[in-house]
Amino acid sequence: MVIRIGPRGHVTLGGRLEGDVKGRIARMIVTSGKGGDYRDFEQIGTWATMVARDLAVPEG
């Protein structure tokens, strides 16, 4: 059985990659100096607000 949820879009948000990471590629990124914390909490909050608003209002 396939259940379709009808996505309305997508978003890519920055993340955090630092410290004692697991995985060879993740370690390579951190040891090369390109790791860090790239989260944008304002952007995350804006996205979460939009999702909550969309869930509260029926589509159509």
Secondary structure, DSSP 4 states (H G I P E B T S, - for coil): ---------------EE-SS--SHHHHHHHHTT--EE---HHHHHHHHHHHHHHHHS---
